[in-house]
Amino acid sequence: MRSLGSSLLFIMLSYLLSRSLCQVVTEVNRRSYPTFGPAFRAFTTSSPQRGEASDNGSVVTYSQLKSMLSNHDVQLFDVRNPDEYQAGRISSAVNIPLGNLEESLKLSPEHFQQKFNVTPPGKDDDNIVFHCRSGNRSAKALDIARHLGFNRVRHYKGGYSEWEERERQ
C-alpha cells in the first residue's frame, strides 16, 4: 500500500511540475521570441481557452466595420473602460465595459433599452460586433456572449487602435 501511495504522490507532483514548467516556458517564449508564440501555443494547446476565441468567422475587418456603419447595419459594443471610451470612440458604439458585459446581456430587453438607450441585441442577430483597444478584451467578450447563447457575435480584432490609425490616413 505504501508503494501505491508513493507512486500516486509521484504522479501528482510530476503533473503539477510539468504544468508549471509549460507555463514558465510559454511565458519566457512569449516575452523572448514573440514571433514563435503562436506556433508554440498551437503546439501546446488543443482548443481555444476562455478569452481566446477562434477567428473562424468571428472577426470583422476595418473595411467590413466601415461598411456596416455606413449601412447602419451594426450593433457595435465598445468593451473598454469608460475613461478609454470618453478619450476616443467609434461613432455609434455603445460602451459596456467588459466587467459589466455578462450582467448587461442578461438584462431584460426593457432594462437594457433603459440603461443603454439602444435596442437590445437578440441572440440570433448577426450584426453584433464587440471592440476594445486591440482585440484582447473583445475576444473575451465573444466568449462571454457565446456562453449566453449569442452564437453569431463577432469582434473587430484591430480594435480602436487600428480604427484611429486608419481614420487618420
C-alpha positions as CSV (number, residue, x, y, z in Angstrom):
1,M,0.0,0.0,0.0
2,R,2.9,2.3,0.8
3,S,4.3,2.0,-2.8
4,L,0.9,2.8,-4.3
5,G,0.7,6.0,-2.2
6,S,4.3,6.9,-3.2
7,S,3.5,6.2,-6.8
8,L,0.3,8.3,-6.7
9,L,2.2,11.2,-5.0
10,F,5.0,11.0,-7.6
11,I,2.5,11.1,-10.4
12,M,0.6,14.1,-8.9
13,L,3.9,16.0,-8.3
14,S,5.1,15.2,-11.8
15,Y,1.8,16.5,-13.3
16,L,2.0,19.8,-11.3
17,L,5.6,20.4,-12.1
18,S,5.1,19.7,-15.8
19,R,2.2,22.1,-16.0
20,S,4.2,24.8,-14.2
21,L,7.2,24.2,-16.4
22,C,5.0,24.5,-19.5
23,Q,3.5,27.8,-18.2
24,V,7.0,29.2,-17.5
25,V,8.3,28.1,-20.9
26,T,5.3,29.7,-22.6
27,E,5.8,33.0,-20.8
28,V,9.5,33.1,-21.4
29,N,8.9,32.2,-25.1
30,R,6.2,34.9,-25.4
31,R,8.5,37.6,-24.0
32,S,11.7,36.5,-25.6
33,Y,10.5,35.3,-29.0
34,P,7.1,36.9,-29.8
35,T,7.1,35.6,-33.3
36,F,7.3,32.0,-32.1
37,G,4.5,32.4,-29.5
38,P,1.6,31.5,-31.8
39,A,3.4,28.4,-33.1
40,F,4.3,27.3,-29.5
41,R,0.7,27.9,-28.3
42,A,-0.7,25.8,-31.2
43,F,1.6,23.0,-30.3
44,T,0.8,23.1,-26.5
45,T,-3.0,23.7,-26.7
46,S,-5.7,21.8,-28.5
47,S,-8.5,24.2,-28.4
48,P,-9.1,27.9,-27.6
49,Q,-9.3,28.7,-23.9
50,R,-11.7,31.2,-22.3
51,G,-10.9,34.6,-23.9
52,E,-9.0,33.1,-26.9
53,A,-11.9,33.0,-29.3
54,S,-11.2,31.2,-32.6
55,D,-11.1,33.6,-35.5
56,N,-13.1,31.4,-37.9
57,G,-16.0,33.7,-38.9
58,S,-15.8,35.8,-35.8
59,V,-13.6,38.6,-37.0
60,V,-14.8,41.8,-38.6
61,T,-12.2,43.8,-40.6
62,Y,-11.8,47.5,-40.7
63,S,-13.4,47.7,-44.1
64,Q,-16.3,45.4,-43.1
65,L,-17.0,47.5,-40.0
66,K,-16.8,50.7,-42.0
67,S,-19.4,49.3,-44.4
68,M,-21.6,48.1,-41.6
69,L,-21.5,51.5,-40.0
70,S,-22.3,53.3,-43.3
71,N,-25.2,51.0,-43.9
72,H,-26.4,51.4,-40.3
73,D,-26.3,47.6,-40.0
74,V,-24.3,47.0,-36.8
75,Q,-24.8,46.8,-33.1
76,L,-21.4,47.9,-32.0
77,F,-20.4,47.5,-28.4
78,D,-17.2,49.0,-27.0
79,V,-16.0,46.8,-24.1
80,R,-13.2,49.2,-23.0
81,N,-13.4,51.1,-19.7
82,P,-15.4,54.3,-19.6
83,D,-12.3,56.6,-19.4
84,E,-11.0,54.9,-22.6
85,Y,-14.3,55.3,-24.3
86,Q,-14.5,59.0,-23.3
87,A,-11.0,59.6,-24.7
88,G,-12.0,58.5,-28.2
89,R,-14.6,56.2,-29.7
90,I,-16.0,54.8,-32.9
91,S,-19.3,56.6,-33.7
92,S,-22.5,54.8,-32.6
93,A,-20.5,52.4,-30.4
94,V,-22.2,51.7,-27.1
95,N,-19.9,51.4,-24.1
96,I,-20.4,48.3,-22.0
97,P,-17.2,47.6,-20.1
98,L,-16.1,44.0,-20.2
99,G,-16.6,43.6,-16.5
100,N,-20.3,44.5,-16.9
101,L,-20.9,42.7,-20.1
102,E,-22.4,39.4,-18.8
103,E,-24.8,41.1,-16.4
104,S,-25.8,43.6,-19.1
105,L,-26.5,40.9,-21.7
106,K,-28.7,39.1,-19.1
107,L,-30.9,42.2,-18.6
108,S,-34.5,42.1,-19.8
109,P,-35.0,43.9,-23.1
110,E,-36.8,46.7,-21.3
111,H,-34.0,47.3,-18.8
112,F,-31.3,47.0,-21.5
113,Q,-33.1,49.7,-23.6
114,Q,-33.4,51.9,-20.5
115,K,-29.8,51.5,-19.4
116,F,-28.1,51.9,-22.8
117,N,-30.7,53.8,-24.8
118,V,-30.4,51.3,-27.7
119,T,-32.4,48.3,-28.9
120,P,-31.1,45.2,-27.1
121,P,-29.3,42.7,-29.1
122,G,-31.1,39.4,-29.9
123,K,-29.4,36.0,-29.6
124,D,-29.9,35.4,-33.3
125,D,-28.7,38.8,-34.5
126,D,-25.7,38.5,-36.9
127,N,-24.7,42.2,-36.7
128,I,-23.4,42.3,-33.1
129,V,-19.8,43.4,-33.0
130,F,-17.6,43.9,-30.0
131,H,-14.4,46.0,-30.0
132,C,-11.8,47.2,-27.5
133,R,-8.4,48.8,-27.8
134,S,-6.5,45.9,-29.5
135,G,-8.7,42.8,-29.7
136,N,-8.0,41.0,-26.4
137,R,-11.0,42.2,-24.4
138,S,-13.3,41.9,-27.4
139,A,-12.2,38.2,-27.8
140,K,-13.2,37.7,-24.2
141,A,-16.5,39.5,-24.9
142,L,-17.1,37.0,-27.7
143,D,-16.6,34.1,-25.2
144,I,-19.0,35.7,-22.7
145,A,-21.7,36.4,-25.3
146,R,-21.4,32.9,-26.8
147,H,-21.7,31.4,-23.4
148,L,-25.0,33.3,-23.0
149,G,-26.3,32.0,-26.4
150,F,-25.3,34.8,-28.7
151,N,-23.8,32.5,-31.3
152,R,-23.4,34.8,-34.2
153,V,-21.4,37.6,-32.5
154,R,-18.2,38.9,-33.9
155,H,-15.4,41.3,-33.0
156,Y,-13.3,43.9,-34.6
157,K,-9.9,42.4,-33.8
158,G,-7.9,45.5,-34.8
159,G,-9.8,47.5,-32.2
160,Y,-9.8,51.2,-31.6
161,S,-6.0,51.4,-32.1
162,E,-6.3,50.3,-35.7
163,W,-9.5,52.3,-36.2
164,E,-7.9,55.5,-35.1
165,E,-4.8,54.9,-37.1
166,R,-6.7,54.1,-40.3
167,E,-9.1,57.0,-39.9
168,R,-6.1,59.5,-39.7
169,Q,-4.9,58.3,-43.1
